[in-house]
Amino acid sequence: MYFDNKYVIAALKTVIPAGKPSLDALRDELEPIVKAEKKAEIFNSKISGKDIFEIASTYGITVDTASNVAYNSTFVPNLGTDGKIVSTAFATGINTVSKAVGTKDGLVVMKPYNKLAPPSNITDFSFYKGQIGVNTRRSAPNLIMNALKKGAQIVDERSKFF
């Protein structure tokens, strides 16, 4: 199929003046973050002192294992790319149930079984910081496209043309 004209129409939803933005201007951006934190707070009060398998059976969820999570990981299998997940995994002691971490996708509770200490001879972490930056820039287009797909209300009308 050949297209000779393609147009993109952008609409300006709002203008935020320079300076400190109002709460209403940031509400859509902040609301999911605050909700996730509040859900984690409430959940933490309910799971305090329980084992991870007790928690799973109480709420009807499964326990899964994430292997080979390194201290410079930007992705945890089955959990995604939220930095709070990796940092909580390394901040939680071995065989200790973590507090619930609120993410955009839900709550995560973990219990590390094994940890390898990061190399102690590394004094300059700029290489690792650069590596994380490259990975983030590389994954940004996919994240943007997935967000657009999720927010779009696509109606399949191909049957009208074929």
VEXPADO-657784 format. One record per residue (C-alpha): x, y, z; residue in three letters. Coordinates in Angstrom, 2 decimals. Each point is the difference from the previous one (the first is absolute). Layout:
N
<seke X="X" Y="Y" Z="Z" residu="Ala"/>
...
This chain:
162
<seke X="0.00" Y="0.00" Z="0.00" residu="Met"/>
<seke X="1.33" Y="3.46" Z="-0.87" residu="Tyr"/>
<seke X="-0.53" Y="3.16" Z="1.98" residu="Phe"/>
<seke X="0.93" Y="3.32" Z="-1.53" residu="Asp"/>
<seke X="-1.12" Y="2.25" Z="2.87" residu="Asn"/>
<seke X="0.47" Y="-0.59" Z="3.69" residu="Lys"/>
<seke X="-0.97" Y="2.52" Z="2.61" residu="Tyr"/>
<seke X="0.47" Y="0.13" Z="3.74" residu="Val"/>
<seke X="-2.33" Y="2.30" Z="1.86" residu="Ile"/>
<seke X="1.10" Y="0.98" Z="3.48" residu="Ala"/>
<seke X="-2.36" Y="1.68" Z="2.40" residu="Ala"/>
<seke X="1.13" Y="2.07" Z="2.94" residu="Leu"/>
<seke X="-1.86" Y="-1.14" Z="3.09" residu="Lys"/>
<seke X="1.32" Y="2.55" Z="2.48" residu="Thr"/>
<seke X="2.72" Y="2.57" Z="0.52" residu="Val"/>
<seke X="1.93" Y="-0.12" Z="3.24" residu="Ile"/>
<seke X="1.65" Y="3.36" Z="0.68" residu="Pro"/>
<seke X="3.67" Y="0.17" Z="0.93" residu="Ala"/>
<seke X="0.82" Y="-0.35" Z="3.66" residu="Gly"/>
<seke X="-1.47" Y="-2.22" Z="2.67" residu="Lys"/>
<seke X="-2.99" Y="-1.91" Z="-1.48" residu="Pro"/>
<seke X="-3.28" Y="-0.28" Z="1.88" residu="Ser"/>
<seke X="-1.24" Y="-3.27" Z="1.45" residu="Leu"/>
<seke X="-2.78" Y="-0.14" Z="-2.59" residu="Asp"/>
<seke X="2.58" Y="0.23" Z="-2.80" residu="Ala"/>
<seke X="1.86" Y="-3.03" Z="1.37" residu="Leu"/>
<seke X="-2.98" Y="-1.99" Z="1.30" residu="Arg"/>
<seke X="-0.10" Y="-2.50" Z="-2.91" residu="Asp"/>
<seke X="3.71" Y="-0.70" Z="0.39" residu="Glu"/>
<seke X="0.09" Y="-0.22" Z="3.80" residu="Leu"/>
<seke X="-3.26" Y="-1.81" Z="0.74" residu="Glu"/>
<seke X="1.13" Y="-3.53" Z="-1.03" residu="Pro"/>
<seke X="3.24" Y="0.40" Z="1.98" residu="Ile"/>
<seke X="-1.79" Y="1.10" Z="3.16" residu="Val"/>
<seke X="-2.63" Y="-2.74" Z="-0.37" residu="Lys"/>
<seke X="2.71" Y="-2.67" Z="-0.35" residu="Ala"/>
<seke X="1.78" Y="1.28" Z="3.12" residu="Glu"/>
<seke X="-3.24" Y="0.08" Z="2.02" residu="Lys"/>
<seke X="-0.94" Y="-3.52" Z="-1.13" residu="Lys"/>
<seke X="3.46" Y="-1.21" Z="1.06" residu="Ala"/>
<seke X="-0.43" Y="1.68" Z="3.41" residu="Glu"/>
<seke X="-3.36" Y="-1.68" Z="0.61" residu="Ile"/>
<seke X="1.27" Y="-3.36" Z="-1.24" residu="Phe"/>
<seke X="3.13" Y="0.21" Z="2.19" residu="Asn"/>
<seke X="-2.15" Y="0.35" Z="3.10" residu="Ser"/>
<seke X="-1.89" Y="-3.18" Z="-0.98" residu="Lys"/>
<seke X="3.05" Y="-2.16" Z="-0.80" residu="Ile"/>
<seke X="2.24" Y="1.02" Z="2.87" residu="Ser"/>
<seke X="1.76" Y="-3.05" Z="1.47" residu="Gly"/>
<seke X="-1.30" Y="-2.47" Z="-2.60" residu="Lys"/>
<seke X="2.01" Y="-2.31" Z="-2.22" residu="Asp"/>
<seke X="-0.13" Y="0.50" Z="-3.75" residu="Ile"/>
<seke X="-1.88" Y="-3.28" Z="-0.51" residu="Phe"/>
<seke X="-2.57" Y="1.00" Z="2.65" residu="Glu"/>
<seke X="-0.52" Y="3.29" Z="-1.81" residu="Ile"/>
<seke X="-0.41" Y="-1.78" Z="-3.34" residu="Ala"/>
<seke X="-2.56" Y="-2.49" Z="1.32" residu="Ser"/>
<seke X="-1.96" Y="2.74" Z="1.81" residu="Thr"/>
<seke X="-0.37" Y="2.06" Z="-3.18" residu="Tyr"/>
<seke X="-0.19" Y="-2.85" Z="-2.52" residu="Gly"/>
<seke X="3.17" Y="0.91" Z="-1.88" residu="Ile"/>
<seke X="3.00" Y="-2.05" Z="-1.06" residu="Thr"/>
<seke X="3.58" Y="0.29" Z="1.15" residu="Val"/>
<seke X="2.51" Y="0.24" Z="-2.82" residu="Asp"/>
<seke X="3.80" Y="0.07" Z="-0.09" residu="Thr"/>
<seke X="2.08" Y="2.63" Z="-1.77" residu="Ala"/>
<seke X="3.47" Y="-1.34" Z="-0.72" residu="Ser"/>
<seke X="3.22" Y="1.82" Z="-0.87" residu="Asn"/>
<seke X="-1.05" Y="3.46" Z="1.16" residu="Val"/>
<seke X="3.20" Y="2.04" Z="0.07" residu="Ala"/>
<seke X="0.53" Y="3.20" Z="1.97" residu="Tyr"/>
<seke X="0.18" Y="1.92" Z="-3.27" residu="Asn"/>
<seke X="-3.10" Y="-1.66" Z="-1.47" residu="Ser"/>
<seke X="-2.61" Y="2.19" Z="-1.60" residu="Thr"/>
<seke X="-2.45" Y="-2.84" Z="-0.57" residu="Phe"/>
<seke X="-1.29" Y="-2.72" Z="2.31" residu="Val"/>
<seke X="-1.63" Y="-2.99" Z="-1.75" residu="Pro"/>
<seke X="-3.79" Y="-0.03" Z="0.47" residu="Asn"/>
<seke X="0.11" Y="3.30" Z="1.91" residu="Leu"/>
<seke X="1.19" Y="2.60" Z="-2.49" residu="Gly"/>
<seke X="2.31" Y="2.98" Z="0.05" residu="Thr"/>
<seke X="-1.02" Y="1.87" Z="3.15" residu="Asp"/>
<seke X="3.17" Y="1.03" Z="1.85" residu="Gly"/>
<seke X="-1.75" Y="-0.33" Z="3.36" residu="Lys"/>
<seke X="-0.21" Y="-3.77" Z="-0.53" residu="Ile"/>
<seke X="3.73" Y="-0.49" Z="-0.54" residu="Val"/>
<seke X="0.97" Y="2.36" Z="2.82" residu="Ser"/>
<seke X="-2.40" Y="-1.74" Z="2.41" residu="Thr"/>
<seke X="1.39" Y="-3.40" Z="-0.99" residu="Ala"/>
<seke X="3.50" Y="1.10" Z="0.94" residu="Phe"/>
<seke X="-1.04" Y="1.92" Z="3.11" residu="Ala"/>
<seke X="-1.91" Y="-2.97" Z="1.45" residu="Thr"/>
<seke X="1.96" Y="-2.56" Z="2.02" residu="Gly"/>
<seke X="0.30" Y="-3.63" Z="-1.02" residu="Ile"/>
<seke X="-3.07" Y="-2.07" Z="0.97" residu="Asn"/>
<seke X="-1.79" Y="3.15" Z="1.13" residu="Thr"/>
<seke X="-3.37" Y="0.98" Z="-1.46" residu="Val"/>
<seke X="0.13" Y="3.52" Z="-1.43" residu="Ser"/>
<seke X="-2.61" Y="2.65" Z="0.47" residu="Lys"/>
<seke X="-2.42" Y="0.32" Z="-2.90" residu="Ala"/>
<seke X="1.27" Y="2.24" Z="-2.78" residu="Val"/>
<seke X="-2.63" Y="1.98" Z="-1.86" residu="Gly"/>
<seke X="0.57" Y="0.11" Z="-3.76" residu="Thr"/>
<seke X="-2.12" Y="1.17" Z="-2.91" residu="Lys"/>
<seke X="-1.00" Y="-3.63" Z="-0.59" residu="Asp"/>
<seke X="-0.83" Y="-1.00" Z="3.57" residu="Gly"/>
<seke X="1.73" Y="-1.05" Z="3.20" residu="Leu"/>
<seke X="3.15" Y="-2.09" Z="0.26" residu="Val"/>
<seke X="1.20" Y="-1.90" Z="3.09" residu="Val"/>
<seke X="3.25" Y="-1.93" Z="-0.15" residu="Met"/>
<seke X="2.21" Y="-2.25" Z="2.09" residu="Lys"/>
<seke X="3.62" Y="-0.23" Z="-1.18" residu="Pro"/>
<seke X="1.46" Y="-3.50" Z="0.37" residu="Tyr"/>
<seke X="3.53" Y="0.76" Z="-1.11" residu="Asn"/>
<seke X="2.13" Y="3.05" Z="-0.68" residu="Lys"/>
<seke X="3.33" Y="0.48" Z="-1.63" residu="Leu"/>
<seke X="1.82" Y="3.04" Z="1.29" residu="Ala"/>
<seke X="0.98" Y="2.54" Z="-2.64" residu="Pro"/>
<seke X="3.71" Y="0.08" Z="-0.78" residu="Pro"/>
<seke X="1.76" Y="1.99" Z="2.72" residu="Ser"/>
<seke X="2.80" Y="1.23" Z="-2.25" residu="Asn"/>
<seke X="-2.30" Y="2.27" Z="-2.05" residu="Ile"/>
<seke X="0.42" Y="3.63" Z="0.98" residu="Thr"/>
<seke X="-1.23" Y="1.69" Z="-3.17" residu="Asp"/>
<seke X="-3.61" Y="-0.84" Z="-0.84" residu="Phe"/>
<seke X="-0.18" Y="2.33" Z="-3.03" residu="Ser"/>
<seke X="0.18" Y="-2.97" Z="-2.39" residu="Phe"/>
<seke X="-3.05" Y="-1.60" Z="1.64" residu="Tyr"/>
<seke X="-1.88" Y="3.29" Z="0.09" residu="Lys"/>
<seke X="0.72" Y="0.45" Z="-3.71" residu="Gly"/>
<seke X="-1.12" Y="-3.56" Z="-0.72" residu="Gln"/>
<seke X="-3.32" Y="0.58" Z="1.78" residu="Ile"/>
<seke X="-0.45" Y="3.26" Z="-1.94" residu="Gly"/>
<seke X="0.59" Y="-1.77" Z="-3.32" residu="Val"/>
<seke X="-2.46" Y="-2.77" Z="0.91" residu="Asn"/>
<seke X="-2.62" Y="2.55" Z="1.03" residu="Thr"/>
<seke X="0.40" Y="1.99" Z="-3.22" residu="Arg"/>
<seke X="-0.17" Y="-3.22" Z="-2.01" residu="Arg"/>
<seke X="-3.25" Y="-1.12" Z="1.66" residu="Ser"/>
<seke X="-1.69" Y="3.43" Z="-0.07" residu="Ala"/>
<seke X="-1.53" Y="-0.34" Z="-3.50" residu="Pro"/>
<seke X="-1.64" Y="-3.32" Z="0.94" residu="Asn"/>
<seke X="-1.31" Y="1.43" Z="3.26" residu="Leu"/>
<seke X="-1.42" Y="3.01" Z="-1.84" residu="Ile"/>
<seke X="-1.63" Y="-2.16" Z="-2.67" residu="Met"/>
<seke X="-1.54" Y="-2.30" Z="2.61" residu="Asn"/>
<seke X="-1.37" Y="3.00" Z="1.91" residu="Ala"/>
<seke X="-1.51" Y="1.38" Z="-3.21" residu="Leu"/>
<seke X="-1.58" Y="-3.36" Z="-0.83" residu="Lys"/>
<seke X="-1.38" Y="-0.32" Z="3.51" residu="Lys"/>
<seke X="-1.53" Y="3.48" Z="-0.09" residu="Gly"/>
<seke X="-1.33" Y="-0.20" Z="-3.56" residu="Ala"/>
<seke X="-3.51" Y="-1.10" Z="-0.74" residu="Gln"/>
<seke X="0.57" Y="-1.78" Z="-3.28" residu="Ile"/>
<seke X="-3.00" Y="-1.12" Z="-2.01" residu="Val"/>
<seke X="0.77" Y="-2.60" Z="-2.64" residu="Asp"/>
<seke X="-1.86" Y="1.07" Z="-3.14" residu="Glu"/>
<seke X="2.06" Y="-1.91" Z="-2.55" residu="Arg"/>
<seke X="-3.08" Y="-1.95" Z="-1.05" residu="Ser"/>
<seke X="-1.40" Y="3.17" Z="-1.56" residu="Lys"/>
<seke X="2.89" Y="0.18" Z="-2.44" residu="Phe"/>
<seke X="0.79" Y="-3.63" Z="-0.82" residu="Phe"/>
